[in-house]
Amino acid sequence: MTATTDGSTGAILPSRAAAASDSTLTIPETAGVQEAATRAVRRATDFLLARQDAEGWWKGDLETNVTMDAEDLLLRQFLGILDETTTQAAAKFIRGEQREDGTWATFYGGPGELSTTVEAYVALRLAGDAPDAPHMAKASAWIREQGGIAASRVFTRIWLALFGWWKWDDLPELPPELIFFPTWFPLNIYDFGCWARQTIVPLTIVSAKRPVRPAPFALDELHTDPANPNPPRPLAPVASWDGVFQRLDKVVRGYRKVAVRRLRKAAMNAAARWIIERQENDGCWGGIQPPAVYSVIALHLLGYDLQHPVLREGLASLDRFAVWREDGARMIEACQSPVWDTCLATIALVDAGLPADHPQLVKAADWMLGEEIARPGDWAVRRPELPPGGWAFEFHNDNYPDIDDTAEVALALRRVRHHDPEHVDRAIGRAVRWNLGMQSKNGAWGAFDVDNTSPFPNRLPFCDFGEVIDPPSADVTAHVVEMLAAEGLADDPRTRRGIDWLLAEQEPDGSWFGRWGVNYLYGTGSVLPALTAAGLPTSHPAIRRAVAWLESVQNDDGGWGEDLRSYKDAREWSGRGASTPSQTAWALMALLAAGEKGSAAVERGVRWLAATQREDGGWDEPYFTGTGFPWDFSINYHLYRQVFPLTALGRYLHGDPFERKLLAPAGKVSARAEGD
């Protein structure tokens, strides 16, 4: 049986292919709910403690889709460093993810996805798989049925253009002169979300250079008509936004022919400086794989050789995104989540009853304190006077701390009885100040930037790869409100604005949309604990509507689940899907916050978690419950299945952490919210 590591300590979990079926579970009625929950908490606590790194952090695998693996091979082919061991290990993983119909999906149980299937197919061709092999022929036939390469996303066709499998002239233009647009000008680089910004800047260099490396084989079998691979398609109506930006792209194409060489060269050099200035200490960019890949290509095209320190460290950082499975397969993580996993694990363990001064919790707090970011990043473009403070998601990402991690780390640190409480107070004080300073004008919070809501970036023909802006979301706003309430700021006018925004954002059915987790279960599971922590009574109409919705979507087996299709079809899929440990936990956390501990829904959910727990204390979860871009990029956080059930069961047994006075007494930080 194929296996995958869960965390850094080498524990083995079944692969997705070996996941348990969705058959209804038999939950023993003879066991008392309290007894079952107590046993599950004890085992889950031991399981989680055993997986902490010696330095104090936790990190589970971050699983996405095979485009990460395919693009890693294409990068190495482009740079001339592709080796047989890496190729075959990656190919083994990619083959193992192929579905029966020959396609590849972007999430477990999802439909075949064209661009993912094209990239996976090309990667397997690089690995030597013959186009007439049954699994390859099935894939190519499906690709042609879907419109061939011409119907794939722009990013996929950029990769193919690097090898002459697609014409650069048939791609949208992305001029490097964008780097010179002032911040007040539409479509300047800071109008894009940080993940898109880090990707687009290097791609402007690639787009200007238009490199073509010799293709090792042809891809005629992926075109509907090899003689006419890109048949013309009609433009959208001129009165539509799509039509406007399609015609704008034609104008930019014309500009390419008359662009002043000195200006273009200056723009590429400015973009290169921008890229190099944002390389992290570990060699990566933003702690995520896509910007690192394109930054390496861009700098290489400008003459940086592979032994240059910037490229050498960049390539080394990409190797650290590889997870080698027990069977020899190699999976690439799009990102790594140690700060996020560590703060969530800390919250889970304390809420489950582990003593607040337990040595492993103190070690986790020490590590988190050492990860605090003390310098300005790109966020300071919009908030130049705001002092730094807060945490990022990854090991190294000082340029892009995020509001969500900062809120959750503060909540985690406040739970630990640390040997240097003043150090903790100062760090949390800076976090509170920074998060308050990052509040958007509507009263809510985005993930990385302030008021990153321009309507234009998502309209660009180039930006068809997912969300490219960072507007405020209910889940991030809820976590900030919960943190502010924990710090005695529930009545602060800024907190109340956040609460008002959350109440206004509630869906008609009583749920909240989940931007960074799937989906309405995540949003609702984030918002209810925040609202009650901030003092809303459990009798509040918004809370009662949410409770009614959660009860209405509980599965017959007692758990909760929601399929990623809810991002495309909320009417059909909101709160609907196979039960999962993490989503069941989110529902329970919401219901417990709403005062529903004794309800039948809560007891059934607790029984489901207890019954589905493995003997070693962990849970299996093949389904993707994390969100990168709604629908377009989905994530299976391998630690979610451990930390959230433990948190929910702990709160079921021990009550709300605020009521247990684990957190700061009211008013503790409010005096420092404006300064340090």
C-alpha positions as CSV (number, residue, x, y, z in Angstrom):
1,M,0.0,0.0,0.0
2,T,1.2,3.5,-0.9
3,A,1.8,5.7,2.1
4,T,2.6,9.4,2.7
5,T,4.3,11.1,5.6
6,D,2.1,13.2,7.9
7,G,4.4,15.8,9.4
8,S,8.1,15.9,9.8
9,T,8.6,13.0,12.0
10,G,7.9,10.3,9.4
11,A,4.6,8.9,10.7
12,I,2.9,7.0,7.9
13,L,-0.7,7.5,6.8
14,P,-2.6,5.7,4.0
15,S,-2.4,7.4,0.6
16,R,-5.6,8.8,-1.0
17,A,-5.9,5.8,-3.1
18,A,-6.2,3.7,0.0
19,A,-8.7,5.9,1.7
20,A,-11.6,4.5,3.6
21,S,-15.0,4.2,1.8
22,D,-17.9,6.5,2.6
23,S,-20.0,3.7,3.9
24,T,-22.1,4.5,7.0
25,L,-20.3,3.8,10.2
26,T,-21.7,1.9,13.2
27,I,-21.3,4.0,16.2
28,P,-21.6,2.1,19.5
29,E,-24.5,3.4,21.4
30,T,-23.4,1.7,24.6
31,A,-20.4,3.9,25.1
32,G,-21.3,7.2,26.8
33,V,-20.5,10.3,24.8
34,Q,-18.3,11.8,27.5
35,E,-16.4,8.5,27.8
36,A,-15.9,8.2,24.0
37,A,-14.8,11.8,23.8
38,T,-12.4,11.5,26.7
39,R,-10.8,8.4,25.2
40,A,-10.5,10.1,21.8
41,V,-8.9,13.2,23.3
42,R,-6.4,11.2,25.2
43,R,-5.3,9.3,22.1
44,A,-5.4,12.3,19.8
45,T,-3.2,14.3,22.3
46,D,-0.6,11.6,22.4
47,F,-0.7,11.3,18.6
48,L,-0.1,15.1,18.2
49,L,2.6,15.4,20.9
50,A,4.5,12.6,19.2
51,R,4.7,14.5,16.0
52,Q,6.2,17.7,17.2
53,D,9.6,18.6,15.8
54,A,12.5,18.9,18.2
55,E,12.6,22.6,17.5
56,G,9.0,23.0,18.6
57,W,7.0,23.2,15.5
58,W,4.5,21.0,13.8
59,K,4.0,20.6,10.0
60,G,1.8,18.3,8.1
61,D,2.0,17.6,4.4
62,L,0.3,20.2,2.2
63,E,-1.2,18.3,-0.7
64,T,-2.6,20.1,-3.8
65,N,-2.5,18.7,-7.3
66,V,-0.1,17.3,-9.8
67,T,0.5,20.6,-11.6
68,M,3.1,21.2,-8.9
69,D,4.9,18.0,-9.9
70,A,4.6,18.5,-13.6
71,E,5.8,22.1,-13.5
72,D,8.8,21.1,-11.4
73,L,9.8,18.6,-14.1
74,L,9.3,21.2,-16.8
75,L,11.4,23.7,-15.0
76,R,14.2,21.2,-14.6
77,Q,13.9,20.3,-18.3
78,F,14.0,24.0,-19.3
79,L,17.2,24.6,-17.2
80,G,18.8,21.4,-18.3
81,I,19.1,19.9,-14.9
82,L,16.4,17.1,-15.1
83,D,17.8,13.9,-13.7
84,E,16.4,10.4,-14.0
85,T,15.8,9.7,-10.3
86,T,13.7,12.9,-9.8
87,T,11.9,12.2,-13.1
88,Q,10.8,8.7,-12.3
89,A,9.9,9.5,-8.7
90,A,7.7,12.4,-9.8
91,A,6.2,10.3,-12.6
92,K,5.3,7.6,-10.1
93,F,3.4,10.1,-8.0
94,I,1.6,11.6,-11.1
95,R,0.6,8.2,-12.4
96,G,-0.8,7.2,-9.0
97,E,-3.1,10.3,-9.1
98,Q,-4.6,9.5,-12.5
99,R,-8.3,8.7,-12.4
100,E,-10.1,5.8,-14.1
101,D,-11.3,8.0,-17.0
102,G,-7.7,9.0,-17.8
103,T,-7.9,12.5,-16.3
104,W,-6.4,14.3,-13.3
105,A,-8.5,16.3,-10.9
106,T,-7.6,19.2,-8.6
107,F,-9.1,17.6,-5.5
108,Y,-10.0,14.2,-4.2
109,G,-13.2,13.0,-5.9
110,G,-13.4,16.0,-8.1
111,P,-14.0,16.0,-11.9
112,G,-11.3,15.8,-14.4
113,E,-9.6,19.2,-15.1
114,L,-8.3,20.1,-18.5
115,S,-5.1,22.1,-17.6
116,T,-4.1,19.7,-14.9
117,T,-4.5,16.8,-17.2
118,V,-2.5,18.5,-20.0
119,E,0.4,19.2,-17.6
120,A,0.4,15.8,-16.1
121,Y,0.4,14.2,-19.6
122,V,3.3,16.3,-20.7
123,A,5.3,15.4,-17.5
124,L,4.7,11.7,-18.1
125,R,5.9,12.1,-21.7
126,L,9.1,13.7,-20.3
127,A,9.4,10.6,-18.1
128,G,9.2,8.3,-21.1
129,D,5.6,7.2,-21.1
130,A,4.6,6.4,-24.7
131,P,1.7,8.3,-26.1
132,D,0.0,5.0,-27.2
133,A,0.2,3.5,-23.8
134,P,-3.3,2.8,-22.6
135,H,-3.2,5.4,-19.7
136,M,-1.7,8.0,-22.0
137,A,-4.1,7.4,-24.9
138,K,-7.1,7.7,-22.6
139,A,-5.8,11.0,-21.3
140,S,-5.0,12.5,-24.7
141,A,-8.4,11.4,-26.1
142,W,-10.1,13.2,-23.2
143,I,-8.0,16.3,-23.7
144,R,-9.0,16.5,-27.3
145,E,-12.7,16.1,-26.3
146,Q,-12.4,19.1,-24.1
147,G,-11.0,21.3,-26.8
148,G,-7.3,20.4,-26.7
149,I,-4.4,22.6,-25.5
150,A,-6.2,25.7,-27.0
151,A,-8.8,25.4,-24.2
152,S,-6.4,25.1,-21.4
153,R,-5.5,28.0,-19.0
154,V,-2.9,30.6,-19.9
155,F,-0.4,29.4,-17.4
156,T,-0.4,25.9,-18.9
157,R,0.1,27.3,-22.4
158,I,3.0,29.5,-21.1
159,W,4.8,26.3,-20.0
160,L,4.2,24.8,-23.4
161,A,5.4,27.9,-25.1
162,L,8.8,27.6,-23.3
163,F,9.4,24.5,-25.5
164,G,7.7,25.6,-28.7
165,W,4.6,23.5,-28.1
166,W,2.6,26.8,-28.2
167,K,3.2,30.1,-29.9
168,W,4.0,33.1,-27.8
169,D,2.0,35.2,-30.2
170,D,-1.1,33.3,-29.1
171,L,-0.7,34.2,-25.5
172,P,-1.9,37.4,-23.7
173,E,0.8,40.1,-23.4
174,L,2.2,40.9,-20.0
175,P,4.6,43.9,-20.4
176,P,7.4,44.4,-17.8
177,E,6.7,48.1,-17.8
178,L,4.0,47.3,-15.3
179,I,6.7,47.6,-12.7
180,F,6.7,51.3,-13.3
181,F,3.0,51.9,-12.7
182,P,2.5,54.1,-9.6
183,T,0.4,52.7,-6.8
184,W,-2.5,55.0,-7.6
185,F,-2.7,53.7,-11.2
186,P,-5.1,50.9,-12.2
187,L,-3.4,47.5,-12.6
188,N,-0.2,48.5,-10.8
189,I,1.4,45.4,-9.2
190,Y,0.1,46.2,-5.8
191,D,-3.5,45.9,-7.1
192,F,-2.8,42.2,-7.2
193,G,-2.9,39.8,-4.3
194,C,0.6,39.1,-2.9
195,W,0.6,35.6,-4.4
196,A,-0.3,36.9,-7.9
197,R,2.0,39.8,-7.6
198,Q,5.0,37.6,-6.8
199,T,4.1,35.4,-9.8
200,I,3.3,38.2,-12.3
201,V,6.4,40.3,-11.8
202,P,8.8,37.5,-13.0
203,L,6.4,36.5,-15.7
204,T,6.6,39.9,-17.2
205,I,10.3,39.2,-17.9
206,V,9.5,35.7,-19.3
207,S,6.7,37.3,-21.5
208,A,9.2,39.9,-22.8
209,K,12.0,37.4,-23.5
210,R,9.8,34.7,-25.1
211,P,12.3,31.9,-24.8
212,V,12.0,28.6,-26.6
213,R,14.0,25.6,-25.7
214,P,14.1,22.6,-28.1
215,A,11.1,20.4,-27.5
216,P,12.0,16.7,-26.9
217,F,8.9,15.5,-28.7
218,A,5.8,16.8,-30.4
219,L,2.4,17.1,-28.8
220,D,0.2,16.8,-31.9
221,E,-2.0,14.3,-30.1
222,L,-3.2,17.1,-27.7
223,H,-4.7,19.3,-30.4
224,T,-8.2,18.9,-31.9
225,D,-6.6,19.8,-35.2
226,P,-2.7,19.7,-35.3
227,A,-2.8,21.8,-38.5
228,N,-4.7,24.5,-36.8
229,P,-4.0,24.2,-33.0
230,N,-5.4,27.6,-32.1
231,P,-8.6,28.2,-34.1
232,P,-9.9,31.8,-33.8
233,R,-12.6,32.5,-31.2
234,P,-15.0,35.4,-31.3
235,L,-14.3,38.3,-28.9
236,A,-16.7,39.0,-26.1
237,P,-19.1,41.9,-26.7
238,V,-17.3,45.3,-26.6
239,A,-19.7,46.5,-23.9
240,S,-18.6,43.7,-21.5
241,W,-15.6,43.8,-19.2
242,D,-14.2,40.7,-20.9
243,G,-14.6,42.4,-24.2
244,V,-12.9,45.6,-23.0
245,F,-9.9,43.7,-21.6
246,Q,-9.6,41.4,-24.7
247,R,-9.3,44.5,-26.9
248,L,-6.9,46.1,-24.4
249,D,-4.7,43.0,-24.8
250,K,-4.6,43.7,-28.6
251,V,-3.5,47.2,-27.9
252,V,-0.7,46.0,-25.6
253,R,0.4,43.5,-28.3
254,G,0.7,46.4,-30.7
255,Y,2.8,48.3,-28.1
256,R,5.3,45.4,-28.0
257,K,6.2,46.2,-31.6
258,V,7.0,49.8,-30.8
259,A,8.3,49.5,-27.2
260,V,11.4,51.6,-26.6
261,R,14.3,49.2,-26.1
262,R,15.9,51.2,-23.3
263,L,12.6,51.5,-21.4
264,R,11.9,47.8,-21.8
265,K,15.4,46.9,-20.6
266,A,15.1,49.3,-17.7
267,A,11.7,47.7,-16.8
268,M,13.2,44.2,-16.8
269,N,16.1,45.3,-14.7
270,A,13.7,46.9,-12.2
271,A,11.6,43.8,-12.1
272,A,14.8,41.7,-11.5
273,R,15.7,44.0,-8.6
274,W,12.2,43.7,-7.2
275,I,12.5,39.9,-7.4
276,I,15.9,39.7,-5.8
277,E,15.0,42.0,-2.9
278,R,12.1,39.7,-2.0
279,Q,14.1,36.5,-1.9
280,E,13.8,35.0,1.6
281,N,16.7,33.8,3.7
282,D,16.0,30.2,2.7
283,G,16.3,31.1,-1.0
284,C,12.5,30.9,-1.7
285,W,10.1,33.6,-2.7
286,G,7.1,34.2,-0.4
287,G,7.5,30.6,0.9
288,I,5.4,29.3,-2.0
289,Q,6.4,27.3,-5.1
290,P,5.0,29.1,-8.1
291,P,6.7,32.5,-7.6
292,A,10.0,30.6,-6.9
293,V,9.7,28.7,-10.2
294,Y,9.0,31.7,-12.3
295,S,11.6,33.9,-10.5
296,V,14.3,31.3,-11.2
297,I,13.3,31.2,-14.9
298,A,13.1,35.0,-15.2
299,L,16.5,35.7,-13.6
300,H,18.1,32.9,-15.7
301,L,16.8,34.5,-18.8
302,L,18.5,37.8,-17.7
303,G,21.8,36.1,-17.6
304,Y,22.1,34.7,-14.0
305,D,23.8,31.4,-14.2
306,L,22.7,28.4,-12.1
307,Q,25.7,28.8,-9.8
308,H,24.8,32.4,-9.0
309,P,23.9,32.5,-5.2
310,V,20.4,33.8,-5.9
311,L,19.6,30.9,-8.3
312,R,21.6,28.3,-6.4
313,E,19.7,29.0,-3.2
314,G,16.4,29.4,-5.1
315,L,16.8,25.9,-6.7
316,A,17.8,24.5,-3.3
317,S,14.7,25.9,-1.7
318,L,12.5,24.2,-4.3
319,D,14.1,20.8,-3.4
320,R,12.8,21.4,0.1
321,F,9.2,21.3,-1.2
322,A,9.6,17.7,-2.1
323,V,8.0,15.0,0.0
324,W,9.4,11.5,-0.6
325,R,6.9,8.8,0.0
326,E,7.7,5.4,1.4
327,D,7.1,3.8,-2.0
328,G,9.6,6.1,-3.7
329,A,7.1,8.5,-5.2
330,R,7.9,12.2,-4.9
331,M,5.2,14.8,-4.3
332,I,5.8,18.6,-4.5
333,E,4.2,20.8,-1.9
334,A,3.0,24.2,-3.2
335,C,3.8,25.7,0.2
336,Q,4.7,24.6,3.7
337,S,2.6,25.6,6.7
338,P,4.6,25.3,10.0
339,V,3.5,28.5,11.6
340,W,-0.2,27.8,10.8
341,D,0.1,24.1,11.9
342,T,2.0,25.0,15.1
343,C,-0.5,27.6,16.3
344,L,-3.5,25.4,15.6
345,A,-1.8,22.4,17.3
346,T,-1.1,24.5,20.3
347,I,-4.7,25.7,20.5
348,A,-5.9,22.2,20.1
349,L,-3.7,20.7,22.9
350,V,-4.5,23.4,25.5
351,D,-8.2,23.3,24.7
352,A,-8.1,19.5,25.0
353,G,-6.8,19.9,28.6
354,L,-3.0,19.7,28.3
355,P,-1.4,21.8,31.1
356,A,-0.6,25.3,29.8
357,D,2.9,25.0,31.1
358,H,3.6,21.6,29.5
359,P,7.2,21.6,28.2
360,Q,6.2,20.9,24.6
361,L,3.7,23.8,24.6
362,V,6.4,26.1,26.0
363,K,8.8,24.9,23.3
364,A,6.1,25.6,20.6
365,A,5.6,29.1,22.1
366,D,9.4,29.7,22.0
367,W,9.5,28.7,18.3
368,M,6.5,30.9,17.4
369,L,8.0,33.9,19.3
370,G,11.2,33.4,17.3
371,E,9.2,33.5,14.0
372,E,7.7,37.0,14.7
373,I,8.4,39.3,11.8
374,A,10.1,42.6,12.7
375,R,10.5,44.4,9.4
376,P,8.1,46.0,6.9
377,G,7.0,44.0,3.8
378,D,4.9,44.7,0.8
379,W,1.9,45.5,3.0
380,A,3.7,48.7,4.0
381,V,3.1,50.1,0.5
382,R,-0.5,50.8,1.6
383,R,0.3,51.3,5.3
384,P,3.8,53.0,5.3
385,E,3.4,54.4,8.9
386,L,2.3,51.1,10.5
387,P,5.0,49.4,12.6
388,P,5.6,45.8,11.8
389,G,4.4,42.8,13.9
390,G,2.9,39.5,13.2
391,W,3.6,36.1,11.6
392,A,3.6,34.5,8.2
393,F,2.4,31.1,7.3
394,E,5.7,29.5,6.3
395,F,9.2,28.9,7.7
396,H,10.6,31.9,5.8
397,N,8.4,34.6,4.5
398,D,9.2,37.9,6.2
399,N,7.9,40.0,3.3
400,Y,4.4,38.6,3.5
401,P,3.1,38.2,7.1
402,D,-0.6,37.4,7.1
403,I,-3.4,38.6,9.2
404,D,-4.9,35.2,9.8
405,D,-1.8,33.6,11.1
406,T,-1.1,36.6,13.3
407,A,-4.5,36.4,14.9
408,E,-4.2,32.6,15.5
409,V,-0.7,32.8,16.8
410,A,-1.7,35.4,19.3
411,L,-4.6,33.2,20.4
412,A,-2.1,30.3,20.7
413,L,0.5,32.2,22.7
414,R,-2.1,33.5,25.1
415,R,-3.0,29.9,26.0
416,V,0.6,29.0,27.0
417,R,2.0,29.7,30.5
418,H,5.3,30.9,29.3
419,H,8.4,31.5,31.5
420,D,8.8,35.0,30.0
421,P,5.2,36.5,30.0
422,E,6.5,40.0,29.3
423,H,8.0,38.8,26.0
424,V,4.7,37.2,25.1
425,D,2.8,40.3,26.0
426,R,5.0,42.5,23.9
427,A,4.8,40.2,20.9
428,I,1.0,40.0,21.2
429,G,0.8,43.8,21.6
430,R,2.7,44.3,18.3
431,A,0.4,41.7,16.7
432,V,-2.8,43.5,17.9
433,R,-1.4,46.8,16.7
434,W,-0.5,45.5,13.3
435,N,-3.8,43.6,12.8
436,L,-5.8,46.7,13.7
437,G,-3.7,48.7,11.3
438,M,-4.5,46.3,8.5
439,Q,-8.2,46.7,8.8
440,S,-9.9,47.5,5.5
441,K,-12.1,50.5,5.1
442,N,-15.3,48.3,5.2
443,G,-14.4,47.2,8.7
444,A,-13.2,43.7,7.7
445,W,-9.8,42.1,7.1
446,G,-8.2,40.4,4.1
447,A,-5.4,37.9,4.4
448,F,-2.3,39.9,3.4
449,D,-3.1,43.4,2.3
450,V,-5.4,46.3,3.0
451,D,-8.3,47.1,0.6
452,N,-6.9,44.8,-2.1
453,T,-10.2,44.9,-3.9
454,S,-9.6,46.4,-7.4
455,P,-12.1,44.9,-9.9
456,F,-9.6,45.0,-12.7
457,P,-6.9,42.3,-12.1
458,N,-9.4,39.4,-12.3
459,R,-10.6,40.7,-15.7
460,L,-7.2,40.4,-17.4
461,P,-7.1,37.6,-20.0
462,F,-3.8,36.6,-18.4
463,C,-5.4,36.0,-15.0
464,D,-7.4,32.8,-15.6
465,F,-5.6,30.7,-12.9
466,G,-7.7,31.6,-9.9
467,E,-8.3,34.5,-7.5
468,V,-5.7,37.3,-8.0
469,I,-7.0,39.8,-5.4
470,D,-7.3,39.6,-1.7
471,P,-10.6,41.1,-0.5
472,P,-11.7,40.8,3.1
473,S,-13.3,37.5,4.1
474,A,-15.5,36.2,6.8
475,D,-13.1,33.6,8.1
476,V,-10.1,35.9,8.4
477,T,-12.2,38.7,9.9
478,A,-13.7,36.3,12.4
479,H,-10.3,35.1,13.6
480,V,-9.2,38.7,14.1
481,V,-12.4,39.5,16.0
482,E,-11.8,36.4,18.2
483,M,-8.3,37.5,18.9
484,L,-9.3,41.1,19.7
485,A,-11.9,39.8,22.1
486,A,-9.4,37.6,23.8
487,E,-7.2,40.7,24.4
488,G,-10.0,42.7,26.0
489,L,-10.9,44.7,22.9
490,A,-14.4,43.4,22.2
491,D,-15.9,46.8,22.8
492,D,-13.3,48.7,20.8
493,P,-15.0,50.5,17.9
494,R,-12.7,48.8,15.4
495,T,-13.8,45.3,16.7
496,R,-17.4,46.3,16.5
497,R,-17.0,47.4,12.9
498,G,-15.7,43.9,12.2
499,I,-18.6,42.3,14.0
500,D,-21.1,44.5,12.1
501,W,-19.5,43.5,8.8
502,L,-19.7,39.8,9.7
503,L,-23.4,40.1,10.6
504,A,-24.1,41.8,7.3
505,E,-22.2,39.1,5.4
506,Q,-24.3,36.2,6.8
507,E,-26.0,34.2,4.0
508,P,-29.8,34.0,3.8
509,D,-29.6,30.4,5.0
510,G,-27.6,31.3,8.1
511,S,-24.1,30.3,7.0
512,W,-21.0,32.3,6.1
513,F,-18.8,31.9,3.0
514,G,-15.4,30.3,3.7
515,R,-12.6,31.9,1.6
516,W,-9.7,29.9,3.0
517,G,-11.4,26.7,3.9
518,V,-14.2,24.6,2.4
519,N,-16.6,26.4,2.5
520,Y,-19.7,27.4,4.3
521,L,-18.8,25.0,7.1
522,Y,-15.4,26.7,7.5
523,G,-16.9,30.1,7.4
524,T,-19.6,29.3,9.9
525,G,-17.2,27.4,12.1
526,S,-14.9,30.5,12.2
527,V,-17.6,33.1,12.7
528,L,-19.7,31.7,15.6
529,P,-16.8,31.3,18.0
530,A,-15.8,34.8,17.2
531,L,-19.2,36.4,17.7
532,T,-19.8,34.7,21.0
533,A,-16.3,35.5,22.2
534,A,-17.0,39.1,21.4
535,G,-20.1,39.1,23.6
536,L,-23.0,38.4,21.3
537,P,-25.6,36.3,23.2
538,T,-26.3,32.8,22.0
539,S,-29.9,33.9,21.5
540,H,-28.9,36.5,18.9
541,P,-30.9,35.9,15.7
542,A,-27.8,35.5,13.5
543,I,-26.5,32.8,15.8
544,R,-29.8,30.9,15.9
545,R,-30.0,31.0,12.1
546,A,-26.5,29.6,11.9
547,V,-27.4,26.8,14.4
548,A,-30.5,25.9,12.4
549,W,-28.4,25.7,9.2
550,L,-25.7,23.5,10.7
551,E,-28.4,21.1,12.1
552,S,-30.1,21.0,8.7
553,V,-26.9,19.9,6.8
554,Q,-25.7,17.3,9.3
555,N,-25.2,14.0,7.6
556,D,-27.1,10.8,8.6
557,D,-23.9,9.3,10.0
558,G,-23.6,12.2,12.5
559,G,-20.7,14.0,10.8
560,W,-20.5,17.0,8.5
561,G,-18.9,17.5,5.1
562,E,-18.9,19.9,2.2
563,D,-17.7,19.2,-1.3
564,L,-15.6,21.8,-3.1
565,R,-18.4,22.1,-5.7
566,S,-20.1,24.4,-3.3
567,Y,-17.8,27.2,-4.7
568,K,-19.5,26.8,-8.1
569,D,-23.0,25.7,-7.1
570,A,-23.9,26.8,-3.6
571,R,-27.5,25.9,-3.9
572,E,-26.7,22.3,-4.5
573,W,-23.6,21.8,-2.5
574,S,-23.6,24.3,0.4
575,G,-22.9,22.1,3.5
576,R,-23.2,18.9,1.5
577,G,-20.6,16.2,1.1
578,A,-19.1,13.1,2.7
579,S,-18.4,13.5,6.4
580,T,-14.8,14.5,7.2
581,P,-13.0,14.9,10.5
582,S,-12.0,18.6,10.0
583,Q,-15.4,19.8,8.7
584,T,-17.2,17.9,11.5
585,A,-15.0,19.6,14.0
586,W,-15.7,23.1,12.5
587,A,-19.5,22.4,12.8
588,L,-19.0,21.2,16.4
589,M,-16.9,24.2,17.3
590,A,-19.6,26.5,16.0
591,L,-22.4,24.7,17.8
592,L,-20.5,24.5,21.1
593,A,-19.9,28.3,20.9
594,A,-23.6,28.8,20.4
595,G,-24.4,26.9,23.6
596,E,-25.5,23.7,22.0
597,K,-23.4,21.2,24.0
598,G,-26.3,19.1,25.1
599,S,-28.0,19.0,21.7
600,A,-28.5,15.8,19.7
601,A,-26.6,17.3,16.8
602,V,-23.5,17.8,19.0
603,E,-23.7,14.4,20.6
604,R,-24.0,12.7,17.2
605,G,-21.0,14.7,15.9
606,V,-18.9,13.8,18.9
607,R,-19.8,10.1,18.5
608,W,-18.9,10.3,14.8
609,L,-15.4,11.7,15.6
610,A,-14.8,9.1,18.3
611,A,-15.9,6.2,16.0
612,T,-13.8,7.3,13.1
613,Q,-10.6,7.8,15.0
614,R,-7.8,5.3,14.3
615,E,-6.3,3.2,17.1
616,D,-3.1,5.3,17.0
617,G,-5.2,8.5,17.8
618,G,-5.3,10.0,14.3
619,W,-8.0,10.4,11.7
620,D,-8.0,9.7,7.9
621,E,-9.2,12.4,5.6
622,P,-8.6,12.0,1.8
623,Y,-11.0,14.9,1.0
624,F,-9.6,18.4,0.5
625,T,-10.9,20.8,3.0
626,G,-8.5,23.7,2.5
627,T,-8.8,26.5,-0.1
628,G,-6.1,28.3,-2.0
629,F,-8.3,29.8,-4.7
630,P,-12.0,28.9,-4.5
631,W,-12.6,26.0,-6.8
632,D,-9.4,26.6,-8.8
633,F,-6.8,25.6,-6.3
634,S,-7.7,23.3,-3.4
635,I,-5.6,22.0,-0.5
636,N,-5.5,18.9,1.7
637,Y,-3.8,20.0,4.9
638,H,-2.7,16.7,6.5
639,L,-2.7,18.2,10.0
640,Y,-6.3,19.5,9.7
641,R,-7.6,16.0,10.3
642,Q,-5.7,16.0,13.7
643,V,-5.9,19.5,15.2
644,F,-9.5,20.4,14.5
645,P,-11.1,17.2,15.9
646,L,-9.0,17.5,19.0
647,T,-10.0,21.2,19.4
648,A,-13.7,20.4,19.1
649,L,-13.6,17.4,21.4
650,G,-11.6,19.3,23.9
651,R,-14.1,22.1,24.0
652,Y,-16.9,19.6,24.3
653,L,-15.3,18.2,27.4
654,H,-13.8,21.3,29.0
655,G,-15.9,24.2,27.7
656,D,-15.0,27.5,26.1
657,P,-11.3,28.6,26.7
658,F,-12.5,32.1,27.5
659,E,-14.7,30.8,30.3
660,R,-11.8,28.7,31.6
661,K,-9.8,32.0,31.8
662,L,-7.0,30.5,29.7
663,L,-6.6,33.8,27.9
664,A,-5.7,37.3,28.7
665,P,-8.0,39.1,31.2
666,A,-10.1,41.9,29.7
667,G,-8.2,45.0,29.0
668,K,-4.7,43.4,29.2
669,V,-3.6,44.6,25.8
670,S,-6.0,47.4,25.0
671,A,-3.6,50.0,26.3
672,R,-0.9,48.8,23.9
673,A,-3.1,48.5,20.9
674,E,-1.9,51.8,19.6
675,G,1.7,51.5,20.4
676,D,4.4,49.3,21.9
